[in-house]
Amino acid sequence: MTAQEFLEAFSAQVGVPAPDAQEFEALLEVAALAAHSSERLAAPLACWMGGASGMPAAALLAAAKAVAAGAEAG
């Protein structure tokens, strides 16, 4: 099963649309920032929190960049 196939099937199970190409890239970057700015386990949990927030992927990416910049500064 490819990632796209999994996401399409998962979206049907949870009742939300699968991310479009821009959302997909933004969410992958959110996960990467979370994992590389702290511990790897932060990535899936940050994505879950982002989904629970209802914020658009672009806003989540901006928030993750702000947190990562703070981690680098201090």
PDB file of N, CA, C, O and CB in Angstrom:
ATOM      1  N   MET A   1       0.861  -1.169   0.000  1.00  0.00           N
ATOM      2  CA  MET A   1       0.000   0.000   0.000  1.00  0.00           C
ATOM      3  C   MET A   1       0.911   1.236   0.000  1.00  0.00           C
ATOM      4  O   MET A   1       1.851   1.327   0.789  1.00  0.00           O
ATOM      5  CB  MET A   1      -0.982  -0.005   1.241  1.00  0.00           C
ATOM      6  N   THR A   2       0.623   2.159  -0.873  1.00  0.00           N
ATOM      7  CA  THR A   2       1.391   3.398  -0.919  1.00  0.00           C
ATOM      8  C   THR A   2       0.887   4.358   0.158  1.00  0.00           C
ATOM      9  O   THR A   2      -0.176   4.152   0.743  1.00  0.00           O
ATOM     10  CB  THR A   2       1.296   4.051  -2.321  1.00  0.00           C
ATOM     11  N   ALA A   3       1.661   5.402   0.405  1.00  0.00           N
ATOM     12  CA  ALA A   3       1.232   6.420   1.360  1.00  0.00           C
ATOM     13  C   ALA A   3      -0.076   7.051   0.899  1.00  0.00           C
ATOM     14  O   ALA A   3      -0.975   7.272   1.710  1.00  0.00           O
ATOM     15  CB  ALA A   3       2.319   7.500   1.533  1.00  0.00           C
ATOM     16  N   GLN A   4      -0.190   7.340  -0.383  1.00  0.00           N
ATOM     17  CA  GLN A   4      -1.413   7.952  -0.910  1.00  0.00           C
ATOM     18  C   GLN A   4      -2.618   7.030  -0.716  1.00  0.00           C
ATOM     19  O   GLN A   4      -3.695   7.486  -0.333  1.00  0.00           O
ATOM     20  CB  GLN A   4      -1.242   8.288  -2.400  1.00  0.00           C
ATOM     21  N   GLU A   5      -2.437   5.749  -0.977  1.00  0.00           N
ATOM     22  CA  GLU A   5      -3.526   4.787  -0.777  1.00  0.00           C
ATOM     23  C   GLU A   5      -3.923   4.719   0.698  1.00  0.00           C
ATOM     24  O   GLU A   5      -5.108   4.688   1.028  1.00  0.00           O
ATOM     25  CB  GLU A   5      -3.113   3.388  -1.281  1.00  0.00           C
ATOM     26  N   PHE A   6      -2.930   4.696   1.571  1.00  0.00           N
ATOM     27  CA  PHE A   6      -3.229   4.663   3.005  1.00  0.00           C
ATOM     28  C   PHE A   6      -3.997   5.905   3.417  1.00  0.00           C
ATOM     29  O   PHE A   6      -5.007   5.807   4.115  1.00  0.00           O
ATOM     30  CB  PHE A   6      -1.938   4.544   3.826  1.00  0.00           C
ATOM     31  N   LEU A   7      -3.530   7.075   2.991  1.00  0.00           N
ATOM     32  CA  LEU A   7      -4.175   8.325   3.385  1.00  0.00           C
ATOM     33  C   LEU A   7      -5.599   8.415   2.855  1.00  0.00           C
ATOM     34  O   LEU A   7      -6.485   8.905   3.555  1.00  0.00           O
ATOM     35  CB  LEU A   7      -3.365   9.513   2.891  1.00  0.00           C
ATOM     36  N   GLU A   8      -5.832   7.955   1.642  1.00  0.00           N
ATOM     37  CA  GLU A   8      -7.191   7.966   1.087  1.00  0.00           C
ATOM     38  C   GLU A   8      -8.107   7.040   1.889  1.00  0.00           C
ATOM     39  O   GLU A   8      -9.237   7.406   2.210  1.00  0.00           O
ATOM     40  CB  GLU A   8      -7.173   7.542  -0.401  1.00  0.00           C
ATOM     41  N   ALA A   9      -7.619   5.845   2.209  1.00  0.00           N
ATOM     42  CA  ALA A   9      -8.430   4.908   2.996  1.00  0.00           C
ATOM     43  C   ALA A   9      -8.641   5.425   4.415  1.00  0.00           C
ATOM     44  O   ALA A   9      -9.733   5.302   4.969  1.00  0.00           O
ATOM     45  CB  ALA A   9      -7.764   3.522   3.035  1.00  0.00           C
ATOM     46  N   PHE A  10      -7.599   6.001   5.000  1.00  0.00           N
ATOM     47  CA  PHE A  10      -7.705   6.541   6.351  1.00  0.00           C
ATOM     48  C   PHE A  10      -8.670   7.720   6.386  1.00  0.00           C
ATOM     49  O   PHE A  10      -9.456   7.852   7.323  1.00  0.00           O
ATOM     50  CB  PHE A  10      -6.326   6.967   6.869  1.00  0.00           C
ATOM     51  N   SER A  11      -8.613   8.566   5.380  1.00  0.00           N
ATOM     52  CA  SER A  11      -9.519   9.718   5.335  1.00  0.00           C
ATOM     53  C   SER A  11     -10.973   9.257   5.275  1.00  0.00           C
ATOM     54  O   SER A  11     -11.850   9.870   5.884  1.00  0.00           O
ATOM     55  CB  SER A  11      -9.195  10.614   4.122  1.00  0.00           C
ATOM     56  N   ALA A  12     -11.221   8.186   4.547  1.00  0.00           N
ATOM     57  CA  ALA A  12     -12.580   7.646   4.484  1.00  0.00           C
ATOM     58  C   ALA A  12     -13.020   7.099   5.842  1.00  0.00           C
ATOM     59  O   ALA A  12     -14.181   7.240   6.229  1.00  0.00           O
ATOM     60  CB  ALA A  12     -12.665   6.542   3.419  1.00  0.00           C
ATOM     61  N   GLN A  13     -12.095   6.480   6.556  1.00  0.00           N
ATOM     62  CA  GLN A  13     -12.417   5.908   7.871  1.00  0.00           C
ATOM     63  C   GLN A  13     -12.715   6.981   8.909  1.00  0.00           C
ATOM     64  O   GLN A  13     -13.595   6.807   9.753  1.00  0.00           O
ATOM     65  CB  GLN A  13     -11.270   5.036   8.358  1.00  0.00           C
ATOM     66  N   VAL A  14     -11.975   8.105   8.847  1.00  0.00           N
ATOM     67  CA  VAL A  14     -12.140   9.141   9.872  1.00  0.00           C
ATOM     68  C   VAL A  14     -13.044  10.287   9.439  1.00  0.00           C
ATOM     69  O   VAL A  14     -13.349  11.179  10.231  1.00  0.00           O
ATOM     70  CB  VAL A  14     -10.799   9.692  10.252  1.00  0.00           C
ATOM     71  N   GLY A  15     -13.471  10.260   8.182  1.00  0.00           N
ATOM     72  CA  GLY A  15     -14.448  11.232   7.713  1.00  0.00           C
ATOM     73  C   GLY A  15     -13.925  12.628   7.431  1.00  0.00           C
ATOM     74  O   GLY A  15     -14.650  13.612   7.574  1.00  0.00           O
ATOM     75  N   VAL A  16     -12.679  12.709   7.035  1.00  0.00           N
ATOM     76  CA  VAL A  16     -12.109  13.999   6.618  1.00  0.00           C
ATOM     77  C   VAL A  16     -11.420  13.812   5.275  1.00  0.00           C
ATOM     78  O   VAL A  16     -10.986  12.707   4.948  1.00  0.00           O
ATOM     79  CB  VAL A  16     -11.104  14.554   7.687  1.00  0.00           C
ATOM     80  N   PRO A  17     -11.317  14.887   4.492  1.00  0.00           N
ATOM     81  CA  PRO A  17     -10.625  14.742   3.210  1.00  0.00           C
ATOM     82  C   PRO A  17      -9.125  14.538   3.403  1.00  0.00           C
ATOM     83  O   PRO A  17      -8.530  15.050   4.352  1.00  0.00           O
ATOM     84  CB  PRO A  17     -10.875  15.970   2.332  1.00  0.00           C
ATOM     85  N   ALA A  18      -8.535  13.792   2.498  1.00  0.00           N
ATOM     86  CA  ALA A  18      -7.080  13.629   2.512  1.00  0.00           C
ATOM     87  C   ALA A  18      -6.437  14.969   2.160  1.00  0.00           C
ATOM     88  O   ALA A  18      -7.039  15.767   1.440  1.00  0.00           O
ATOM     89  CB  ALA A  18      -6.623  12.510   1.512  1.00  0.00           C
ATOM     90  N   PRO A  19      -5.229  15.231   2.654  1.00  0.00           N
ATOM     91  CA  PRO A  19      -4.581  16.499   2.346  1.00  0.00           C
ATOM     92  C   PRO A  19      -4.272  16.620   0.852  1.00  0.00           C
ATOM     93  O   PRO A  19      -3.920  15.646   0.187  1.00  0.00           O
ATOM     94  CB  PRO A  19      -3.297  16.646   3.162  1.00  0.00           C
ATOM     95  N   ASP A  20      -4.416  17.864   0.345  1.00  0.00           N
ATOM     96  CA  ASP A  20      -4.010  18.094  -1.040  1.00  0.00           C
ATOM     97  C   ASP A  20      -2.483  18.197  -1.077  1.00  0.00           C
ATOM     98  O   ASP A  20      -1.833  18.063  -0.040  1.00  0.00           O
ATOM     99  CB  ASP A  20      -4.682  19.392  -1.626  1.00  0.00           C
ATOM    100  N   ALA A  21      -1.916  18.427  -2.233  1.00  0.00           N
ATOM    101  CA  ALA A  21      -0.454  18.417  -2.392  1.00  0.00           C
ATOM    102  C   ALA A  21       0.220  19.472  -1.516  1.00  0.00           C
ATOM    103  O   ALA A  21       1.249  19.189  -0.902  1.00  0.00           O
ATOM    104  CB  ALA A  21      -0.081  18.650  -3.858  1.00  0.00           C
ATOM    105  N   GLN A  22      -0.336  20.676  -1.447  1.00  0.00           N
ATOM    106  CA  GLN A  22       0.262  21.729  -0.619  1.00  0.00           C
ATOM    107  C   GLN A  22       0.157  21.388   0.864  1.00  0.00           C
ATOM    108  O   GLN A  22       1.115  21.576   1.614  1.00  0.00           O
ATOM    109  CB  GLN A  22      -0.416  23.080  -0.895  1.00  0.00           C
ATOM    110  N   GLU A  23      -0.991  20.893   1.286  1.00  0.00           N
ATOM    111  CA  GLU A  23      -1.170  20.494   2.682  1.00  0.00           C
ATOM    112  C   GLU A  23      -0.231  19.346   3.036  1.00  0.00           C
ATOM    113  O   GLU A  23       0.351  19.315   4.120  1.00  0.00           O
ATOM    114  CB  GLU A  23      -2.632  20.088   2.946  1.00  0.00           C
ATOM    115  N   PHE A  24      -0.096  18.412   2.112  1.00  0.00           N
ATOM    116  CA  PHE A  24       0.775  17.253   2.309  1.00  0.00           C
ATOM    117  C   PHE A  24       2.199  17.711   2.602  1.00  0.00           C
ATOM    118  O   PHE A  24       2.819  17.252   3.561  1.00  0.00           O
ATOM    119  CB  PHE A  24       0.749  16.331   1.070  1.00  0.00           C
ATOM    120  N   GLU A  25       2.715  18.617   1.773  1.00  0.00           N
ATOM    121  CA  GLU A  25       4.085  19.113   1.954  1.00  0.00           C
ATOM    122  C   GLU A  25       4.220  19.894   3.255  1.00  0.00           C
ATOM    123  O   GLU A  25       5.213  19.738   3.966  1.00  0.00           O
ATOM    124  CB  GLU A  25       4.496  19.995   0.769  1.00  0.00           C
ATOM    125  N   ALA A  26       3.234  20.734   3.577  1.00  0.00           N
ATOM    126  CA  ALA A  26       3.289  21.520   4.812  1.00  0.00           C
ATOM    127  C   ALA A  26       3.277  20.605   6.028  1.00  0.00           C
ATOM    128  O   ALA A  26       4.031  20.828   6.975  1.00  0.00           O
ATOM    129  CB  ALA A  26       2.111  22.508   4.880  1.00  0.00           C
ATOM    130  N   LEU A  27       2.439  19.588   6.012  1.00  0.00           N
ATOM    131  CA  LEU A  27       2.353  18.682   7.155  1.00  0.00           C
ATOM    132  C   LEU A  27       3.621  17.845   7.318  1.00  0.00           C
ATOM    133  O   LEU A  27       4.035  17.550   8.439  1.00  0.00           O
ATOM    134  CB  LEU A  27       1.147  17.768   7.005  1.00  0.00           C
ATOM    135  N   LEU A  28       4.231  17.466   6.201  1.00  0.00           N
ATOM    136  CA  LEU A  28       5.505  16.753   6.298  1.00  0.00           C
ATOM    137  C   LEU A  28       6.572  17.649   6.905  1.00  0.00           C
ATOM    138  O   LEU A  28       7.409  17.186   7.680  1.00  0.00           O
ATOM    139  CB  LEU A  28       5.956  16.252   4.917  1.00  0.00           C
ATOM    140  N   GLU A  29       6.546  18.927   6.557  1.00  0.00           N
ATOM    141  CA  GLU A  29       7.519  19.858   7.128  1.00  0.00           C
ATOM    142  C   GLU A  29       7.250  20.084   8.617  1.00  0.00           C
ATOM    143  O   GLU A  29       8.187  20.187   9.409  1.00  0.00           O
ATOM    144  CB  GLU A  29       7.485  21.199   6.373  1.00  0.00           C
ATOM    145  N   VAL A  30       5.979  20.159   8.997  1.00  0.00           N
ATOM    146  CA  VAL A  30       5.640  20.269  10.425  1.00  0.00           C
ATOM    147  C   VAL A  30       6.233  19.080  11.178  1.00  0.00           C
ATOM    148  O   VAL A  30       6.871  19.250  12.217  1.00  0.00           O
ATOM    149  CB  VAL A  30       4.090  20.332  10.632  1.00  0.00           C
ATOM    150  N   ALA A  31       6.020  17.886  10.651  1.00  0.00           N
ATOM    151  CA  ALA A  31       6.539  16.678  11.300  1.00  0.00           C
ATOM    152  C   ALA A  31       8.059  16.704  11.376  1.00  0.00           C
ATOM    153  O   ALA A  31       8.634  16.332  12.399  1.00  0.00           O
ATOM    154  CB  ALA A  31       6.075  15.427  10.549  1.00  0.00           C
ATOM    155  N   ALA A  32       8.710  17.136  10.311  1.00  0.00           N
ATOM    156  CA  ALA A  32      10.176  17.193  10.298  1.00  0.00           C
ATOM    157  C   ALA A  32      10.686  18.202  11.320  1.00  0.00           C
ATOM    158  O   ALA A  32      11.638  17.921  12.047  1.00  0.00           O
ATOM    159  CB  ALA A  32      10.691  17.555   8.894  1.00  0.00           C
ATOM    160  N   LEU A  33      10.059  19.372  11.378  1.00  0.00           N
ATOM    161  CA  LEU A  33      10.485  20.381  12.351  1.00  0.00           C
ATOM    162  C   LEU A  33      10.315  19.864  13.778  1.00  0.00           C
ATOM    163  O   LEU A  33      11.190  20.052  14.623  1.00  0.00           O
ATOM    164  CB  LEU A  33       9.687  21.683  12.161  1.00  0.00           C
ATOM    165  N   ALA A  34       9.193  19.219  14.036  1.00  0.00           N
ATOM    166  CA  ALA A  34       8.951  18.685  15.379  1.00  0.00           C
ATOM    167  C   ALA A  34       9.989  17.626  15.737  1.00  0.00           C
ATOM    168  O   ALA A  34      10.524  17.623  16.846  1.00  0.00           O
ATOM    169  CB  ALA A  34       7.536  18.090  15.475  1.00  0.00           C
ATOM    170  N   ALA A  35      10.267  16.744  14.812  1.00  0.00           N
ATOM    171  CA  ALA A  35      11.200  15.648  15.075  1.00  0.00           C
ATOM    172  C   ALA A  35      12.638  16.134  15.222  1.00  0.00           C
ATOM    173  O   ALA A  35      13.389  15.618  16.050  1.00  0.00           O
ATOM    174  CB  ALA A  35      11.122  14.621  13.963  1.00  0.00           C
ATOM    175  N   HIS A  36      13.018  17.114  14.430  1.00  0.00           N
ATOM    176  CA  HIS A  36      14.412  17.555  14.433  1.00  0.00           C
ATOM    177  C   HIS A  36      14.688  18.654  15.454  1.00  0.00           C
ATOM    178  O   HIS A  36      15.847  18.912  15.779  1.00  0.00           O
ATOM    179  CB  HIS A  36      14.795  18.041  13.062  1.00  0.00           C
ATOM    180  N   SER A  37      13.652  19.301  15.963  1.00  0.00           N
ATOM    181  CA  SER A  37      13.837  20.349  16.966  1.00  0.00           C
ATOM    182  C   SER A  37      13.758  19.800  18.381  1.00  0.00           C
ATOM    183  O   SER A  37      14.111  20.488  19.339  1.00  0.00           O
ATOM    184  CB  SER A  37      12.799  21.439  16.782  1.00  0.00           C
ATOM    185  N   SER A  38      13.300  18.572  18.512  1.00  0.00           N
ATOM    186  CA  SER A  38      13.161  17.965  19.834  1.00  0.00           C
ATOM    187  C   SER A  38      13.451  16.481  19.717  1.00  0.00           C
ATOM    188  O   SER A  38      14.543  16.080  19.313  1.00  0.00           O
ATOM    189  CB  SER A  38      11.740  18.209  20.426  1.00  0.00           C
ATOM    190  N   GLU A  39      12.479  15.682  20.066  1.00  0.00           N
ATOM    191  CA  GLU A  39      12.600  14.232  19.944  1.00  0.00           C
ATOM    192  C   GLU A  39      11.672  13.758  18.834  1.00  0.00           C
ATOM    193  O   GLU A  39      10.661  14.399  18.546  1.00  0.00           O
ATOM    194  CB  GLU A  39      12.265  13.522  21.293  1.00  0.00           C
ATOM    195  N   ARG A  40      12.012  12.650  18.219  1.00  0.00           N
ATOM    196  CA  ARG A  40      11.213  12.138  17.097  1.00  0.00           C
ATOM    197  C   ARG A  40       9.750  11.943  17.460  1.00  0.00           C
ATOM    198  O   ARG A  40       8.875  12.141  16.618  1.00  0.00           O
ATOM    199  CB  ARG A  40      11.786  10.828  16.608  1.00  0.00           C
ATOM    200  N   LEU A  41       9.476  11.563  18.686  1.00  0.00           N
ATOM    201  CA  LEU A  41       8.088  11.293  19.059  1.00  0.00           C
ATOM    202  C   LEU A  41       7.223  12.550  19.018  1.00  0.00           C
ATOM    203  O   LEU A  41       5.996  12.451  19.036  1.00  0.00           O
ATOM    204  CB  LEU A  41       8.034  10.681  20.446  1.00  0.00           C
ATOM    205  N   ALA A  42       7.835  13.719  18.963  1.00  0.00           N
ATOM    206  CA  ALA A  42       7.055  14.952  18.872  1.00  0.00           C
ATOM    207  C   ALA A  42       6.345  15.073  17.526  1.00  0.00           C
ATOM    208  O   ALA A  42       5.315  15.742  17.434  1.00  0.00           O
ATOM    209  CB  ALA A  42       7.957  16.161  19.093  1.00  0.00           C
ATOM    210  N   ALA A  43       6.873  14.443  16.490  1.00  0.00           N
ATOM    211  CA  ALA A  43       6.303  14.594  15.145  1.00  0.00           C
ATOM    212  C   ALA A  43       4.853  14.111  15.047  1.00  0.00           C
ATOM    213  O   ALA A  43       3.992  14.896  14.650  1.00  0.00           O
ATOM    214  CB  ALA A  43       7.151  13.838  14.147  1.00  0.00           C
ATOM    215  N   PRO A  44       4.546  12.860  15.387  1.00  0.00           N
ATOM    216  CA  PRO A  44       3.147  12.444  15.248  1.00  0.00           C
ATOM    217  C   PRO A  44       2.220  13.171  16.205  1.00  0.00           C
ATOM    218  O   PRO A  44       1.065  13.440  15.875  1.00  0.00           O
ATOM    219  CB  PRO A  44       3.026  10.960  15.469  1.00  0.00           C
ATOM    220  N   LEU A  45       2.723  13.488  17.389  1.00  0.00           N
ATOM    221  CA  LEU A  45       1.865  14.171  18.353  1.00  0.00           C
ATOM    222  C   LEU A  45       1.603  15.613  17.945  1.00  0.00           C
ATOM    223  O   LEU A  45       0.497  16.117  18.141  1.00  0.00           O
ATOM    224  CB  LEU A  45       2.490  14.130  19.738  1.00  0.00           C
ATOM    225  N   ALA A  46       2.599  16.283  17.384  1.00  0.00           N
ATOM    226  CA  ALA A  46       2.386  17.641  16.886  1.00  0.00           C
ATOM    227  C   ALA A  46       1.371  17.628  15.746  1.00  0.00           C
ATOM    228  O   ALA A  46       0.526  18.520  15.659  1.00  0.00           O
ATOM    229  CB  ALA A  46       3.719  18.266  16.414  1.00  0.00           C
ATOM    230  N   CYS A  47       1.446  16.632  14.879  1.00  0.00           N
ATOM    231  CA  CYS A  47       0.481  16.540  13.782  1.00  0.00           C
ATOM    232  C   CYS A  47      -0.918  16.254  14.312  1.00  0.00           C
ATOM    233  O   CYS A  47      -1.896  16.793  13.794  1.00  0.00           O
ATOM    234  CB  CYS A  47       0.901  15.450  12.785  1.00  0.00           C
ATOM    235  N   TRP A  48      -1.025  15.418  15.331  1.00  0.00           N
ATOM    236  CA  TRP A  48      -2.334  15.167  15.938  1.00  0.00           C
ATOM    237  C   TRP A  48      -2.887  16.449  16.548  1.00  0.00           C
ATOM    238  O   TRP A  48      -4.064  16.767  16.373  1.00  0.00           O
ATOM    239  CB  TRP A  48      -2.236  14.061  17.012  1.00  0.00           C
ATOM    240  N   MET A  49      -2.044  17.183  17.262  1.00  0.00           N
ATOM    241  CA  MET A  49      -2.479  18.440  17.874  1.00  0.00           C
ATOM    242  C   MET A  49      -2.906  19.433  16.798  1.00  0.00           C
ATOM    243  O   MET A  49      -3.891  20.152  16.964  1.00  0.00           O
ATOM    244  CB  MET A  49      -1.353  19.042  18.743  1.00  0.00           C
ATOM    245  N   GLY A  50      -2.168  19.468  15.705  1.00  0.00           N
ATOM    246  CA  GLY A  50      -2.536  20.350  14.602  1.00  0.00           C
ATOM    247  C   GLY A  50      -3.884  19.994  14.026  1.00  0.00           C
ATOM    248  O   GLY A  50      -4.693  20.875  13.736  1.00  0.00           O
ATOM    249  N   GLY A  51      -4.134  18.704  13.857  1.00  0.00           N
ATOM    250  CA  GLY A  51      -5.430  18.276  13.351  1.00  0.00           C
ATOM    251  C   GLY A  51      -6.555  18.610  14.317  1.00  0.00           C
ATOM    252  O   GLY A  51      -7.635  19.037  13.908  1.00  0.00           O
ATOM    253  N   ALA A  52      -6.293  18.414  15.594  1.00  0.00           N
ATOM    254  CA  ALA A  52      -7.308  18.717  16.602  1.00  0.00           C
ATOM    255  C   ALA A  52      -7.602  20.210  16.670  1.00  0.00           C
ATOM    256  O   ALA A  52      -8.704  20.615  17.043  1.00  0.00           O
ATOM    257  CB  ALA A  52      -6.860  18.215  17.970  1.00  0.00           C
ATOM    258  N   SER A  53      -6.611  21.033  16.309  1.00  0.00           N
ATOM    259  CA  SER A  53      -6.793  22.487  16.371  1.00  0.00           C
ATOM    260  C   SER A  53      -7.731  22.998  15.285  1.00  0.00           C
ATOM    261  O   SER A  53      -8.378  24.033  15.447  1.00  0.00           O
ATOM    262  CB  SER A  53      -5.450  23.186  16.253  1.00  0.00           C
ATOM    263  N   GLY A  54      -7.799  22.266  14.180  1.00  0.00           N
ATOM    264  CA  GLY A  54      -8.603  22.719  13.054  1.00  0.00           C
ATOM    265  C   GLY A  54      -7.942  23.806  12.218  1.00  0.00           C
ATOM    266  O   GLY A  54      -8.539  24.307  11.265  1.00  0.00           O
ATOM    267  N   MET A  55      -6.716  24.171  12.567  1.00  0.00           N
ATOM    268  CA  MET A  55      -5.997  25.196  11.812  1.00  0.00           C
ATOM    269  C   MET A  55      -5.579  24.664  10.446  1.00  0.00           C
ATOM    270  O   MET A  55      -5.334  23.466  10.304  1.00  0.00           O
ATOM    271  CB  MET A  55      -4.764  25.678  12.595  1.00  0.00           C
ATOM    272  N   PRO A  56      -5.492  25.532   9.437  1.00  0.00           N
ATOM    273  CA  PRO A  56      -5.004  25.083   8.133  1.00  0.00           C
ATOM    274  C   PRO A  56      -3.524  24.677   8.202  1.00  0.00           C
ATOM    275  O   PRO A  56      -2.781  25.135   9.071  1.00  0.00           O
ATOM    276  CB  PRO A  56      -5.201  26.192   7.082  1.00  0.00           C
ATOM    277  N   ALA A  57      -3.123  23.824   7.287  1.00  0.00           N
ATOM    278  CA  ALA A  57      -1.753  23.307   7.280  1.00  0.00           C
ATOM    279  C   ALA A  57      -0.717  24.426   7.217  1.00  0.00           C
ATOM    280  O   ALA A  57       0.326  24.332   7.864  1.00  0.00           O
ATOM    281  CB  ALA A  57      -1.558  22.362   6.104  1.00  0.00           C
ATOM    282  N   ALA A  58      -0.982  25.472   6.458  1.00  0.00           N
ATOM    283  CA  ALA A  58      -0.025  26.579   6.351  1.00  0.00           C
ATOM    284  C   ALA A  58       0.169  27.263   7.707  1.00  0.00           C
ATOM    285  O   ALA A  58       1.288  27.645   8.051  1.00  0.00           O
ATOM    286  CB  ALA A  58      -0.504  27.606   5.300  1.00  0.00           C
ATOM    287  N   ALA A  59      -0.897  27.419   8.470  1.00  0.00           N
ATOM    288  CA  ALA A  59      -0.791  28.035   9.798  1.00  0.00           C
ATOM    289  C   ALA A  59      -0.048  27.114  10.759  1.00  0.00           C
ATOM    290  O   ALA A  59       0.710  27.583  11.608  1.00  0.00           O
ATOM    291  CB  ALA A  59      -2.192  28.367  10.355  1.00  0.00           C
ATOM    292  N   LEU A  60      -0.258  25.822  10.633  1.00  0.00           N
ATOM    293  CA  LEU A  60       0.462  24.868  11.474  1.00  0.00           C
ATOM    294  C   LEU A  60       1.952  24.927  11.176  1.00  0.00           C
ATOM    295  O   LEU A  60       2.780  24.863  12.085  1.00  0.00           O
ATOM    296  CB  LEU A  60      -0.071  23.437  11.260  1.00  0.00           C
ATOM    297  N   LEU A  61       2.286  25.049   9.904  1.00  0.00           N
ATOM    298  CA  LEU A  61       3.694  25.140   9.522  1.00  0.00           C
ATOM    299  C   LEU A  61       4.316  26.403  10.103  1.00  0.00           C
ATOM    300  O   LEU A  61       5.436  26.364  10.611  1.00  0.00           O
ATOM    301  CB  LEU A  61       3.846  25.125   7.987  1.00  0.00           C
ATOM    302  N   ALA A  62       3.605  27.514  10.034  1.00  0.00           N
ATOM    303  CA  ALA A  62       4.128  28.755  10.609  1.00  0.00           C
ATOM    304  C   ALA A  62       4.356  28.601  12.110  1.00  0.00           C
ATOM    305  O   ALA A  62       5.365  29.071  12.635  1.00  0.00           O
ATOM    306  CB  ALA A  62       3.165  29.925  10.336  1.00  0.00           C
ATOM    307  N   ALA A  63       3.438  27.955  12.796  1.00  0.00           N
ATOM    308  CA  ALA A  63       3.583  27.736  14.234  1.00  0.00           C
ATOM    309  C   ALA A  63       4.776  26.830  14.525  1.00  0.00           C
ATOM    310  O   ALA A  63       5.544  27.093  15.450  1.00  0.00           O
ATOM    311  CB  ALA A  63       2.298  27.125  14.818  1.00  0.00           C
ATOM    312  N   ALA A  64       4.934  25.775  13.748  1.00  0.00           N
ATOM    313  CA  ALA A  64       6.059  24.857  13.952  1.00  0.00           C
ATOM    314  C   ALA A  64       7.385  25.561  13.694  1.00  0.00           C
ATOM    315  O   ALA A  64       8.362  25.320  14.403  1.00  0.00           O
ATOM    316  CB  ALA A  64       5.927  23.628  13.037  1.00  0.00           C
ATOM    317  N   LYS A  65       7.427  26.424  12.691  1.00  0.00           N
ATOM    318  CA  LYS A  65       8.657  27.181  12.420  1.00  0.00           C
ATOM    319  C   LYS A  65       8.987  28.105  13.578  1.00  0.00           C
ATOM    320  O   LYS A  65      10.154  28.253  13.941  1.00  0.00           O
ATOM    321  CB  LYS A  65       8.520  27.992  11.124  1.00  0.00           C
ATOM    322  N   ALA A  66       7.969  28.731  14.163  1.00  0.00           N
ATOM    323  CA  ALA A  66       8.197  29.619  15.302  1.00  0.00           C
ATOM    324  C   ALA A  66       8.732  28.851  16.492  1.00  0.00           C
ATOM    325  O   ALA A  66       9.652  29.312  17.167  1.00  0.00           O
ATOM    326  CB  ALA A  66       6.912  30.341  15.683  1.00  0.00           C
ATOM    327  N   VAL A  67       8.160  27.674  16.759  1.00  0.00           N
ATOM    328  CA  VAL A  67       8.628  26.866  17.879  1.00  0.00           C
ATOM    329  C   VAL A  67      10.059  26.386  17.617  1.00  0.00           C
ATOM    330  O   VAL A  67      10.901  26.429  18.514  1.00  0.00           O
ATOM    331  CB  VAL A  67       7.684  25.662  18.113  1.00  0.00           C
ATOM    332  N   ALA A  68      10.332  25.931  16.399  1.00  0.00           N
ATOM    333  CA  ALA A  68      11.678  25.449  16.057  1.00  0.00           C
ATOM    334  C   ALA A  68      12.705  26.569  16.167  1.00  0.00           C
ATOM    335  O   ALA A  68      13.820  26.338  16.633  1.00  0.00           O
ATOM    336  CB  ALA A  68      11.695  24.861  14.637  1.00  0.00           C
ATOM    337  N   ALA A  69      12.344  27.780  15.743  1.00  0.00           N
ATOM    338  CA  ALA A  69      13.259  28.915  15.843  1.00  0.00           C
ATOM    339  C   ALA A  69      13.553  29.217  17.311  1.00  0.00           C
ATOM    340  O   ALA A  69      14.686  29.547  17.664  1.00  0.00           O
ATOM    341  CB  ALA A  69      12.667  30.161  15.139  1.00  0.00           C
ATOM    342  N   GLY A  70      12.547  29.107  18.157  1.00  0.00           N
ATOM    343  CA  GLY A  70      12.759  29.305  19.587  1.00  0.00           C
ATOM    344  C   GLY A  70      13.665  28.257  20.182  1.00  0.00           C
ATOM    345  O   GLY A  70      14.477  28.555  21.057  1.00  0.00           O
ATOM    346  N   ALA A  71      13.531  27.022  19.710  1.00  0.00           N
ATOM    347  CA  ALA A  71      14.384  25.933  20.197  1.00  0.00           C
ATOM    348  C   ALA A  71      15.827  26.163  19.802  1.00  0.00           C
ATOM    349  O   ALA A  71      16.737  25.871  20.578  1.00  0.00           O
ATOM    350  CB  ALA A  71      13.903  24.584  19.657  1.00  0.00           C
ATOM    351  N   GLU A  72      16.048  26.683  18.602  1.00  0.00           N
ATOM    352  CA  GLU A  72      17.404  26.949  18.136  1.00  0.00           C
ATOM    353  C   GLU A  72      18.038  28.109  18.899  1.00  0.00           C
ATOM    354  O   GLU A  72      19.241  28.114  19.158  1.00  0.00           O
ATOM    355  CB  GLU A  72      17.399  27.249  16.640  1.00  0.00           C
ATOM    356  N   ALA A  73      17.209  29.093  19.257  1.00  0.00           N
ATOM    357  CA  ALA A  73      17.725  30.283  19.941  1.00  0.00           C
ATOM    358  C   ALA A  73      18.073  30.027  21.395  1.00  0.00           C
ATOM    359  O   ALA A  73      18.935  30.692  21.969  1.00  0.00           O
ATOM    360  CB  ALA A  73      16.719  31.395  19.862  1.00  0.00           C
ATOM    361  N   GLY A  74      17.404  29.072  21.972  1.00  0.00           N
ATOM    362  CA  GLY A  74      17.642  28.962  23.387  1.00  0.00           C
ATOM    363  C   GLY A  74      17.848  27.632  23.897  1.00  0.00           C
ATOM    364  O   GLY A  74      18.058  27.456  25.097  1.00  0.00           O
TER     365      GLY A  74
END
